[in-house]
Amino acid sequence: MAMIALMMGVAAAFNLLILVVKFKAARYGDLALDILAFVVLTALFGNTILGMLTATVASMIISIYLLIFNV
């Protein structure tokens, strides 16, 4: 359980850093899409800790994709 908490903390921190970069760069569309993806995925995975971890990692991957490719 401690490893899950550690993974979730690292993924969440990294994801929040990406969101801050997008906010400062005034990329509000990307920011809204990232937050929406996290909320929807958390709801789809049943609001569990593992579901939130999966949603955080998926949101982080989406954030990185949008940051790199400027979609």
Helices and strands as residue ranges (DSSP letters): H 2-24, H 28-44, H 49-69
